[in-house]
Amino acid sequence: MADNHGPAPGSRGLHAFVVALVGLAFAHLVTGSSDTIAKMLMLSRNEPFVPERIAEVALYVTALLVVAGAVFGIYAARRQWVSFEQVVTSLLFAAFVAFITIIDHSLPSANGSPVLPFWETVYYFVWIAGFWFAPIFLLPSYGDGLSARVRRGGGVLVVAAVMSFLGLASGLGLEEIVGKILDAKGWLEGSPYNSQNFWIAKPVTVNAIHGAFVTVAFASIWWRRIWASAASAIIWTASVSVLTVVYAGVYGGAFYADGRLVAWWHGFLVFAALPGVVAVTLYLAYAYTRRDVNLSVGWPVSSKFWLLLPLGFSAGFAGIALLGLQPIARDHSGVTVEASILVVSHGLNGIVLGSVLRLMPFVFRMIPIDESE
């Protein structure tokens, strides 16, 4: 899949300079301008400058800049203007800057209170660290030294980062559509989704997390030579899926327990069900539509696979919304959210997430690694 046609020797220095210049611009925007850009976007929409909302939009802006920088870096690597290791290093730095930004929002402000709860922001960052960067260190490398590991794990990182952003963008779009068409004030603004703790259940968060989750947990399916044996591939998929389900469930239990053991388990099961539904649906759809193909990178499935995913996600998310999210939202916020709004919105979001995953085959083309590896 790599582009083996590098630049002419005379132009290599100029290209490297342009890449460095663009990289410096991205770095400056990520480190110092995300809040400013967020305020400009909110001003264009006539939104009030609420600190929590500024922090939320600033994180979206940071994600956009990081992924835009990653896409440009991968393009440069494919053209052999820079090395793939340089791109991965830049992404690591950008993620570190994003983490520092999150921590900054979690520190006491001038009025003595943080904009975002510290442990909750750390919880979100662990998703990024686990899905974007852990594969670099955990996936096997069949080449020499760290460079081969970075290239293989970095390929998964690139797909995970782009799929996270596509999920984020699709979730934001759905929230806008639902809010306008259904006039669903209780869905996004009425209370539970206006609570920081309930961000995990918003479409934008669900889709961003699960776009990366599918990429990493099922890497052994869409990149079939990444493991030397079928047993290793099964262990990887099962381990990542179980850890994700448990981690999501612990969040639900910790933030919605209210000191009661029954409430802790209720919260655990509801939020663990979100990645659980995604994993089970994808596995069953894969088992039903699996095909024998010779390509190294790509989903070895029939076209039915991409039809089953939206249907399965939609049914699963709608059921979770009705049986789990609505009671938690009511108990946590004291406001009754209309069941039909939750069910319809989450059902639509399942269709959106399944449709976004259909874009993965196009994202695979960004991996600057030969299929012979």
C-alpha positions in Angstrom: 0.0 0.0 0.0 3.0 2.2 0.2 3.9 4.8 -2.4 7.4 3.8 -3.5 7.9 6.8 -5.8 9.9 9.3 -3.7 10.7 12.9 -4.5 13.6 13.8 -6.8 16.8 14.4 -4.9 16.8 18.1 -5.6 13.4 18.6 -4.2 13.8 16.5 -1.0 15.1 19.4 1.0 12.4 21.8 -0.1 9.7 19.3 0.7 11.1 18.6 4.1 11.2 22.4 4.8 7.5 22.7 3.8 6.5 19.8 5.9 8.4 21.3 8.9 6.7 24.6 8.4 3.2 23.2 8.2 4.0 21.0 11.2 5.1 24.1 13.1 1.8 25.8 12.2 -0.3 22.8 13.4 1.7 22.6 16.6 1.1 26.3 17.4 -2.6 26.0 16.7 -2.9 22.9 19.0 -0.8 24.4 21.8 -2.1 27.9 21.9 -5.2 28.6 19.9 -7.8 25.9 20.5 -9.7 28.0 23.0 -9.6 31.0 20.7 -10.9 29.0 17.7 -13.6 27.5 19.9 -14.8 31.0 21.0 -14.8 32.2 17.4 -17.0 29.2 16.4 -19.3 29.8 19.3 -19.5 33.5 18.4 -20.5 32.6 14.8 -23.4 30.5 16.2 -24.4 33.2 18.8 -23.6 30.8 21.7 -22.9 32.2 25.1 -19.4 31.8 26.4 -20.1 29.2 29.1 -16.8 27.8 30.5 -17.9 24.1 30.2 -19.0 24.6 26.6 -15.8 26.4 25.7 -13.8 23.5 27.1 -15.9 21.0 25.1 -15.6 22.9 21.8 -11.9 23.4 22.4 -11.4 19.7 22.7 -13.2 19.2 19.4 -11.0 21.7 17.8 -7.9 20.1 19.2 -9.1 16.7 17.8 -9.6 18.2 14.4 -6.2 19.8 14.4 -4.5 16.6 15.5 -6.2 14.5 12.9 -5.6 17.1 10.2 -1.9 17.1 11.1 -1.9 13.3 11.1 -3.4 13.1 7.6 -0.9 15.7 6.3 2.0 13.8 8.0 0.9 10.5 6.5 0.7 12.0 3.0 4.2 13.4 3.5 5.4 10.0 4.6 3.9 8.3 1.6 5.7 10.8 -0.6 8.8 10.1 1.3 9.2 13.7 2.3 9.5 12.6 6.0 9.8 9.3 7.7 6.9 7.5 9.2 8.6 7.5 12.6 8.6 11.3 12.5 4.9 11.3 11.9 4.2 9.0 14.8 6.5 11.1 17.1 4.5 14.2 16.1 1.3 12.5 17.0 2.7 11.5 20.3 3.6 15.1 21.0 0.2 16.3 19.9 -1.6 13.9 22.2 0.6 15.0 25.1 -0.3 18.6 24.4 -4.0 17.6 24.3 -3.6 15.9 27.7 -2.0 19.0 29.2 -4.9 21.0 27.8 -7.3 18.7 29.5 -5.5 18.9 32.7 -5.5 22.7 32.5 -9.3 22.7 32.2 -9.4 20.4 35.3 -7.4 22.8 37.5 -9.1 25.5 39.7 -9.9 28.6 37.7 -10.1 32.2 39.0 -13.3 31.5 40.8 -11.8 28.5 42.6 -13.5 25.7 40.7 -12.3 23.6 37.7 -14.2 23.7 34.4 -14.0 19.9 34.0 -13.7 17.3 36.7 -10.1 16.0 36.9 -10.7 12.2 37.0 -13.3 12.4 34.3 -11.0 14.2 31.9 -8.3 11.6 32.7 -10.8 8.9 31.9 -11.4 10.3 28.4 -7.7 10.6 27.8 -7.1 6.9 28.6 -9.4 6.1 25.7 -7.0 8.0 23.4 -3.9 6.5 25.0 -5.3 3.0 24.8 -6.7 3.0 21.3 -4.1 5.3 19.6 -0.8 4.5 21.2 -1.0 1.2 23.0 -0.9 -0.8 19.8 2.5 0.6 19.0 3.9 -1.2 22.0 1.6 -4.2 22.1 1.3 -5.3 18.5 4.0 -7.7 17.2 6.7 -6.6 14.9 8.4 -8.9 12.4 11.2 -6.5 11.4 14.3 -5.2 13.0 14.0 -3.1 16.2 11.8 -0.3 17.2 11.4 1.1 13.7 9.4 -1.9 12.5 7.2 -1.8 15.6 6.5 1.9 15.1 5.6 1.4 11.4 3.2 -1.5 12.2 1.6 -0.1 15.3 1.6 3.4 13.7 -0.4 2.0 10.8 -3.2 1.0 13.3 -2.7 4.4 15.0 -3.4 6.3 11.8 -6.6 4.4 11.1 -7.8 4.7 14.7 -7.2 8.4 14.8 -9.0 9.1 11.6 -11.9 6.8 12.5 -12.2 8.6 15.9 -12.5 11.9 14.2 -15.0 10.6 11.6 -17.0 9.3 14.5 -16.8 12.6 16.4 -17.9 14.6 13.3 -20.8 12.2 12.6 -21.9 12.5 16.2 -21.9 16.2 16.2 -23.8 16.2 12.9 -26.4 13.9 14.4 -26.8 16.0 17.5 -27.5 19.1 15.3 -30.0 17.3 13.2 -31.8 15.7 16.1 -31.9 19.0 18.0 -33.4 20.9 15.0 -35.8 18.3 13.4 -37.2 16.9 16.6 -36.8 20.1 18.6 -35.2 17.7 21.2 -34.2 20.1 23.9 -34.4 17.3 26.5 -32.0 15.2 24.3 -29.1 17.6 24.3 -29.8 20.6 26.4 -32.5 19.6 28.9 -30.2 18.3 31.5 -28.5 14.8 31.4 -26.6 15.6 28.2 -25.7 19.0 29.6 -24.0 17.3 32.5 -20.3 16.6 32.2 -20.8 13.1 33.5 -23.2 12.2 30.8 -20.8 13.1 27.9 -20.0 9.4 27.6 -23.5 8.8 26.4 -23.7 11.6 23.8 -23.5 10.5 20.1 -20.3 12.5 19.6 -18.5 10.6 22.3 -20.0 7.2 21.6 -19.0 7.4 17.9 -15.5 8.8 18.5 -14.7 6.0 21.0 -16.2 3.2 19.0 -14.6 4.2 15.8 -11.2 3.7 17.4 -12.5 0.6 19.3 -13.5 -1.3 16.2 -10.2 -0.3 14.5 -8.0 -1.7 17.3 -10.0 -4.6 18.7 -10.6 -6.1 15.2 -7.2 -5.2 13.7 -6.5 -8.8 13.2 -9.5 -9.1 10.9 -9.0 -6.1 8.6 -5.2 -6.5 8.7 -4.9 -10.2 8.5 -1.1 -10.5 8.5 -0.6 -8.5 11.7 -0.5 -11.7 13.8 1.5 -14.8 13.0 -1.2 -17.2 14.2 -5.0 -17.4 14.4 -4.8 -18.0 18.1 -2.9 -14.8 18.7 -5.5 -12.8 16.6 -8.4 -14.3 18.6 -6.7 -13.5 21.9 -6.0 -9.9 20.8 -9.6 -9.3 19.8 -11.1 -10.9 22.9 -8.7 -9.1 25.3 -9.2 -5.6 23.8 -13.0 -6.1 23.7 -13.2 -7.3 27.3 -11.0 -4.5 28.6 -13.1 -2.0 26.7 -16.4 -3.3 28.0 -15.0 -3.4 31.6 -13.5 0.1 31.4 -16.7 1.6 30.0 -18.7 -0.2 32.7 -16.5 1.0 35.5 -17.2 4.6 34.4 -21.0 4.0 34.6 -20.6 2.4 38.0 -18.4 5.0 39.5 -20.3 8.1 38.3 -23.9 6.9 38.8 -23.7 4.6 41.9 -24.8 7.3 44.5 -23.4 5.0 47.2 -25.6 2.1 46.4 -24.3 -1.2 45.3 -27.3 -1.9 43.1 -27.0 1.5 41.4 -23.3 0.8 40.8 -24.0 -2.5 39.0 -26.8 -0.8 37.1 -24.5 1.9 35.9 -21.8 -0.6 35.1 -24.1 -2.8 33.0 -25.6 0.1 31.0 -22.4 1.7 30.0 -20.6 -1.6 29.4 -23.4 -2.6 27.1 -22.4 0.2 24.6 -19.1 -1.4 23.5 -20.6 -4.8 24.1 -23.3 -4.3 21.5 -20.7 -3.0 19.0 -18.4 -6.0 19.6 -21.1 -8.6 19.4 -22.8 -7.1 16.4 -19.5 -6.8 14.4 -18.4 -10.3 15.3 -21.7 -11.9 14.3 -21.9 -9.8 11.1 -18.3 -10.9 10.2 -19.0 -14.5 10.9 -22.1 -14.4 8.7 -20.5 -12.5 5.8 -16.9 -13.7 5.9 -15.2 -14.3 2.5 -11.8 -15.7 1.4 -9.7 -12.9 -0.1 -6.1 -12.5 -0.9 -5.6 -8.9 0.1 -3.6 -8.3 3.3 -5.4 -5.1 4.4 -9.2 -4.8 4.1 -12.4 -6.4 5.6 -12.8 -10.0 4.1 -16.6 -9.7 4.0 -19.5 -9.5 1.6 -21.5 -6.3 1.1 -24.1 -7.6 3.5 -21.6 -6.9 6.3 -22.1 -3.2 5.9 -25.8 -3.5 6.0 -25.9 -5.6 9.1 -23.7 -3.2 11.1 -26.1 -0.2 11.1 -29.1 -2.4 11.8 -27.4 -4.2 14.7 -26.0 -1.0 16.2 -29.3 0.8 15.8 -31.4 -1.9 17.6 -28.8 -2.3 20.3 -28.3 1.4 21.0 -32.1 2.0 21.0 -32.6 -0.9 23.5 -29.8 0.5 25.8 -31.4 4.0 25.6 -34.8 2.7 26.6 -33.8 0.2 29.3 -30.7 1.8 30.7 -29.9 5.4 29.8 -33.3 6.8 30.5 -33.5 5.5 34.1 -30.0 6.7 34.8 -30.6 10.1 33.3 -33.8 10.5 35.4 -32.2 9.3 38.6 -29.0 11.3 38.1 -30.5 14.6 36.9 -34.0 14.5 38.4 -35.4 15.3 35.0 -37.5 12.8 33.0 -36.3 12.6 29.5 -38.9 11.6 26.9 -38.3 7.9 26.0 -39.2 8.3 22.4 -36.5 11.0 21.9 -33.8 8.8 23.5 -34.8 5.7 21.5 -35.1 7.5 18.2 -31.9 9.5 18.7 -29.8 6.5 19.8 -31.3 4.3 17.1 -30.4 6.9 14.5 -26.9 7.1 16.0 -26.5 3.3 15.5 -27.2 3.7 11.8 -24.8 6.7 11.6 -22.0 4.7 13.4 -22.4 1.7 11.1 -22.3 3.9 8.1 -19.2 5.7 9.3 -17.4 2.4 9.7 -18.1 1.8 6.0 -15.5 4.5 5.3 -12.7 2.4 6.8 -11.6 0.8 3.5 -10.8 4.3 2.2 -8.9 5.1 5.4 -6.8 1.9 5.0 -5.2 3.5 1.9 -3.4 6.0 4.2 -1.3 3.3 5.8 2.2 3.7 4.3 3.1 0.0 4.7 3.6 -2.6 2.0 1.1 -5.4 2.0 4.0 -7.9 1.9 4.9 -6.9 5.5 
